[in-house]
Amino acid sequence: MDKTEINNRFIQAINSLLQDKGLTKTSIASSLGIKPAKFSEILNNRMNAGTDTIAKFASDKRVQPMIKSVKSI
């Protein structure tokens, strides 16, 4: 899996949270410890998510159920 695939999966997971959980981009960016502008760059494929950002995202309690369902596929 290359950086592009990893970034695309990250974006898909974020979009799922935005739709399914009703979260805002600003609240997710804040919980990841990044500025909304940088988060927007990641979501628009102009920048890749860093490993630290992905690690924070994966450890977020709101994301845990989603990760478990993906692992079972």
MDAnalysis code that builds the backbone (N, CA, C; Angstrom):
import MDAnalysis as mda
import numpy as np

u = mda.Universe.empty(219, n_residues=73, atom_resindex=np.repeat(np.arange(73), 3), trajectory=True)
u.add_TopologyAttr("name", ["N", "CA", "C"] * 73)
u.add_TopologyAttr("resid", np.arange(1, 74))
u.add_TopologyAttr("resname", ["MET", "ASP", "LYS", "THR", "GLU", "ILE", "ASN", "ASN", "ARG", "PHE", "ILE", "GLN", "ALA", "ILE", "ASN", "SER", "LEU", "LEU", "GLN", "ASP", "LYS", "GLY", "LEU", "THR", "LYS", "THR", "SER", "ILE", "ALA", "SER", "SER", "LEU", "GLY", "ILE", "LYS", "PRO", "ALA", "LYS", "PHE", "SER", "GLU", "ILE", "LEU", "ASN", "ASN", "ARG", "MET", "ASN", "ALA", "GLY", "THR", "ASP", "THR", "ILE", "ALA", "LYS", "PHE", "ALA", "SER", "ASP", "LYS", "ARG", "VAL", "GLN", "PRO", "MET", "ILE", "LYS", "SER", "VAL", "LYS", "SER", "ILE"])
u.atoms.positions = np.array([
    [0.861, -1.172, 0.000],
    [0.000, 0.000, 0.000],
    [0.907, 1.235, 0.000],
    [0.671, 2.125, -0.941],
    [1.503, 3.326, -1.031],
    [0.830, 4.514, -0.324],
    [1.544, 5.636, -0.299],
    [1.055, 6.826, 0.400],
    [-0.288, 7.308, -0.137],
    [-0.451, 7.217, -1.444],
    [-1.702, 7.677, -2.045],
    [-2.882, 6.839, -1.579],
    [-2.698, 5.525, -1.543],
    [-3.773, 4.639, -1.072],
    [-4.102, 4.905, 0.393],
    [-3.068, 5.069, 1.195],
    [-3.271, 5.339, 2.618],
    [-4.039, 6.652, 2.785],
    [-3.634, 7.669, 2.060],
    [-4.309, 8.967, 2.157],
    [-5.754, 8.870, 1.694],
    [-5.992, 8.136, 0.608],
    [-7.362, 7.975, 0.118],
    [-8.244, 7.253, 1.131],
    [-7.702, 6.245, 1.796],
    [-8.475, 5.539, 2.832],
    [-8.765, 6.459, 4.019],
    [-7.782, 7.270, 4.377],
    [-7.972, 8.237, 5.464],
    [-9.107, 9.193, 5.104],
    [-9.093, 9.704, 3.881],
    [-10.136, 10.632, 3.434],
    [-11.504, 9.954, 3.431],
    [-11.565, 8.712, 2.981],
    [-12.833, 7.975, 2.997],
    [-13.358, 7.817, 4.421],
    [-12.466, 7.506, 5.344],
    [-12.882, 7.346, 6.742],
    [-13.389, 8.669, 7.311],
    [-12.711, 9.750, 7.001],
    [-13.154, 11.075, 7.463],
    [-14.526, 11.394, 6.885],
    [-14.694, 11.158, 5.590],
    [-15.991, 11.440, 4.959],
    [-17.111, 10.609, 5.577],
    [-16.811, 9.373, 5.961],
    [-17.808, 8.547, 6.648],
    [-18.200, 9.166, 7.981],
    [-17.214, 9.637, 8.717],
    [-17.509, 10.292, 9.999],
    [-18.357, 11.531, 9.794],
    [-18.032, 12.294, 8.779],
    [-18.786, 13.515, 8.516],
    [-20.243, 13.201, 8.196],
    [-20.472, 12.147, 7.440],
    [-21.835, 11.794, 7.047],
    [-22.570, 11.029, 8.141],
    [-21.926, 10.012, 8.700],
    [-22.607, 9.106, 9.624],
    [-22.711, 9.638, 11.051],
    [-21.709, 10.339, 11.503],
    [-21.686, 10.809, 12.892],
    [-22.078, 12.274, 13.022],
    [-22.183, 12.977, 11.891],
    [-22.568, 14.383, 11.942],
    [-21.503, 15.293, 12.527],
    [-20.256, 14.868, 12.456],
    [-19.170, 15.697, 12.962],
    [-18.813, 16.767, 11.946],
    [-18.121, 17.801, 12.398],
    [-17.683, 18.855, 11.492],
    [-16.203, 18.686, 11.188],
    [-15.778, 19.242, 10.071],
    [-14.364, 19.187, 9.703],
    [-13.514, 19.900, 10.753],
    [-14.028, 20.998, 11.266],
    [-13.294, 21.760, 12.275],
    [-13.106, 20.951, 13.553],
    [-14.149, 20.244, 13.980],
    [-14.026, 19.460, 15.213],
    [-13.063, 18.288, 15.027],
    [-13.080, 17.668, 13.854],
    [-12.153, 16.561, 13.606],
    [-10.724, 17.091, 13.548],
    [-10.516, 18.192, 12.835],
    [-9.175, 18.787, 12.760],
    [-8.658, 19.120, 14.150],
    [-9.506, 19.690, 14.973],
    [-9.119, 20.042, 16.340],
    [-8.741, 18.799, 17.139],
    [-9.517, 17.732, 17.011],
    [-9.213, 16.509, 17.763],
    [-7.922, 15.851, 17.276],
    [-7.539, 16.124, 16.027],
    [-6.295, 15.580, 15.493],
    [-5.102, 16.495, 15.758],
    [-5.382, 17.679, 16.289],
    [-4.309, 18.619, 16.613],
    [-3.717, 19.311, 15.400],
    [-4.529, 19.470, 14.349],
    [-4.057, 20.187, 13.167],
    [-5.007, 21.330, 12.847],
    [-4.496, 22.314, 12.135],
    [-5.303, 23.470, 11.776],
    [-6.311, 23.087, 10.700],
    [-7.487, 23.713, 10.732],
    [-8.510, 23.414, 9.732],
    [-8.017, 23.586, 8.291],
    [-7.170, 24.572, 8.047],
    [-6.658, 24.799, 6.689],
    [-5.819, 23.610, 6.213],
    [-4.978, 23.075, 7.097],
    [-4.166, 21.904, 6.741],
    [-5.069, 20.690, 6.531],
    [-6.061, 20.545, 7.373],
    [-7.005, 19.442, 7.255],
    [-7.728, 19.507, 5.912],
    [-8.107, 20.692, 5.499],
    [-8.756, 20.894, 4.215],
    [-7.823, 20.493, 3.068],
    [-6.550, 20.818, 3.191],
    [-5.569, 20.437, 2.168],
    [-5.483, 18.916, 2.048],
    [-5.531, 18.228, 3.177],
    [-5.489, 16.754, 3.169],
    [-6.748, 16.202, 2.506],
    [-7.907, 16.721, 2.892],
    [-9.169, 16.220, 2.347],
    [-9.322, 16.487, 0.852],
    [-8.631, 17.497, 0.362],
    [-8.693, 17.832, -1.060],
    [-7.510, 17.254, -1.846],
    [-6.802, 16.296, -1.240],
    [-5.681, 15.596, -1.886],
    [-4.533, 16.506, -2.322],
    [-4.371, 17.637, -1.648],
    [-3.247, 18.509, -1.954],
    [-2.087, 18.266, -0.996],
    [-2.346, 17.459, 0.025],
    [-1.339, 17.133, 1.033],
    [-1.688, 15.759, 1.586],
    [-0.666, 14.973, 1.923],
    [-0.907, 13.667, 2.534],
    [-1.002, 13.798, 4.049],
    [-1.816, 12.953, 4.640],
    [-1.900, 12.905, 6.104],
    [-0.611, 12.268, 6.628],
    [-0.067, 12.844, 7.672],
    [1.140, 12.295, 8.274],
    [0.816, 11.091, 9.153],
    [1.845, 10.320, 9.456],
    [1.635, 9.132, 10.288],
    [1.124, 9.503, 11.672],
    [1.570, 10.638, 12.205],
    [1.091, 11.061, 13.521],
    [-0.396, 11.400, 13.484],
    [-0.844, 12.019, 12.406],
    [-2.264, 12.357, 12.244],
    [-3.102, 11.091, 12.118],
    [-2.624, 10.144, 11.331],
    [-3.351, 8.886, 11.145],
    [-3.394, 8.100, 12.452],
    [-2.305, 8.107, 13.208],
    [-2.274, 7.406, 14.501],
    [-3.274, 8.020, 15.477],
    [-3.335, 9.344, 15.539],
    [-4.315, 10.012, 16.408],
    [-5.734, 9.672, 15.978],
    [-5.960, 9.656, 14.680],
    [-7.273, 9.341, 14.147],
    [-7.681, 7.921, 14.532],
    [-6.767, 6.973, 14.377],
    [-7.067, 5.567, 14.669],
    [-7.332, 5.337, 16.155],
    [-6.753, 6.157, 17.012],
    [-6.949, 5.974, 18.452],
    [-8.178, 6.712, 18.991],
    [-8.817, 7.505, 18.148],
    [-10.000, 8.263, 18.548],
    [-11.160, 7.308, 18.844],
    [-11.795, 7.466, 19.968],
    [-12.892, 6.581, 20.389],
    [-14.067, 6.593, 19.418],
    [-14.285, 7.714, 18.729],
    [-15.383, 7.781, 17.760],
    [-15.095, 6.926, 16.531],
    [-13.828, 6.628, 16.298],
    [-13.414, 5.885, 15.109],
    [-13.298, 4.394, 15.380],
    [-13.099, 3.994, 16.620],
    [-12.872, 2.591, 16.968],
    [-13.921, 1.633, 16.401],
    [-15.218, 1.916, 16.536],
    [-16.206, 0.984, 15.970],
    [-16.078, 0.835, 14.452],
    [-15.729, 1.917, 13.774],
    [-15.576, 1.882, 12.330],
    [-14.374, 1.009, 11.942],
    [-13.275, 1.113, 12.690],
    [-12.083, 0.325, 12.407],
    [-12.382, -1.156, 12.607],
    [-13.105, -1.486, 13.660],
    [-13.434, -2.881, 13.936],
    [-14.293, -3.483, 12.823],
    [-15.210, -2.700, 12.283],
    [-16.068, -3.227, 11.212],
    [-15.288, -3.427, 9.925],
    [-14.284, -2.588, 9.668],
    [-13.456, -2.730, 8.477],
    [-12.567, -3.975, 8.600],
    [-12.064, -4.243, 9.788],
    [-11.209, -5.411, 9.991],
    [-11.952, -6.706, 9.745],
    [-13.245, -6.709, 9.978],
    [-14.018, -7.950, 9.815],
    [-14.352, -8.257, 8.366],
    [-14.094, -7.325, 7.478],
    [-14.404, -7.538, 6.049],
    [-13.327, -8.372, 5.390],
])
